[in-house]
Amino acid sequence: MKRVLVAVLVVSFIIAGLVSPGCSSGSGEGAGVSTPKTSSYGPYVIDIGTSQGNQDIYLSTGQRVEFNFHSSGSLVYYKALDPNGNIILTGAGGDKVQDGSGSFTASGSGSYAIQFISSGMLTPSVITVYYTVYG
């Protein structure tokens, strides 16, 4: 009975991501496998009204970010900007959308931005953003 309970707990911890298969307990090392650090964020709510707004994300060189969002209200245009304000991603081919997603990798360290621009002159937009940083 004790072995069954221990086996169930170990499998549960593996599924939950608390331990990795093949890793010894304690130090977390042993299998020789390293996984990049992953951090997820959100939901962030950005009230852009009939104007625009940004979700700023500080990244180090080589980190990758994946994001998705939903717009309540008017459709929006979106793009990603590097720390110098250069466009590094234009969402949905430049079309306005209700929902969108994208990813990019930081070419240098600094504050990157996902910029949302409302397409409505009368109907305001509220954006809900989620993102994950890898590396």
N, C-alpha and C positions, 0 to 999 in steps of 0.2 A: 504493500500500500504506500509506504514512504517513497519507494523508487518511482512509482507511478506519479505521485504528487510532484516530486522533484523534476521528473521528465516533463510534465505538463507546465510547470513553472518556467523551466528553461526554454521550451518551445514558445511559450507566451512572451518571454522577454526578447527572444530573437525576433518574433513577429512585430513586437512593439518597437524594435530598434534599440533596445537598451543594452544588448550585448550582440556581438557578431559571432556567427558560427565559426568554430575553430579558434577563437580567442580564449586565452586563459583568463580566469577571473582575477581581479585585482588591478593589474597594470593596463589591461586592454590590449596588450601586445601578444604576439605569438603566431599569428597566421601570416605575418609579413605583408599584409594588405593595408594600404593606407587609402583613405577616402578623403576627398577634399572637404573642407569645412563648408557646411550649408546652413544658411540662416534665412528663415521665411518671415515676412512682415505683412501686416495688414489685418483687417481692412483699414485703409485710410480713406477718409471722406474729404473730398475737395469740392467746395461750393464755388464754381466758376461763374455762376450767374449767366449773363449773356456775353461774357468776356473770355478770359483765359486764366489758366493756373498751372502750376508745376508740382510734380512729385520729385523732390530732390533726393538723390541717393549718392552717398560718398563711397567711392570705389578705389581700390588699389589696382595698380597695373596687373592685368591678366585676369582679374575677377570678371565673372560673367553674371549678368542679371537676366532673369526671365520675369515678365510681368503680364498681368491681365487686368482688365477693368470692365466696368459697366457704367453707362451713362443713363441717369434718370433725367428726363426732360428732352431737350434738343439733342440731335445727333452731334458728334464732335469729330474734329480732325485731331490727329495726334502725331507726335514726332519725338525722337530722343535727341538730346543735345549733349555734346562733350563739355568739359570744363571751360573751353574757349568760346562756347556758344555755337559751334559748328553742328549742323544737322548730320547725325550718324545713322538715323533710321527715320523713314517716313512711313507711318502706319497705313495699312490697307491701300497702298498705292496712291495715297493722297485723297482717297474717298472719305466721306464722312460716314461714321458708324455709330451704332448703339453699344456694341461690345467689341473689344479688341484685345490683342496680345502682341507680344514681340520679345525679342532678346537681343542683347549686344554684349560685347566684351570690351572692357576698359583698356584703351591703348596707353593710358597713363593714369597716375593717381589724381584724384580731385572730385569735385562735386558735379555729377551728371544730373540731367533733368529729363523727366518724361513730361512733355508739355501737351496740354489739352486746350483746344480752342473751340468754343461753342459755335455752332453753325446757325443758331437761332438769334434773331433780333428781338423777339418778344418772349420766347419761352426760355427760362433759365435752365442750366444744367448742373447736376450734382454728380460727381464722379466717385465711384468706389474702386480703389486700387489695391491689388495684392501683388507682391513681388518676392522673388527668392534670389539670394546672392550665393554664388558658388565660387569657392576658391579662397 
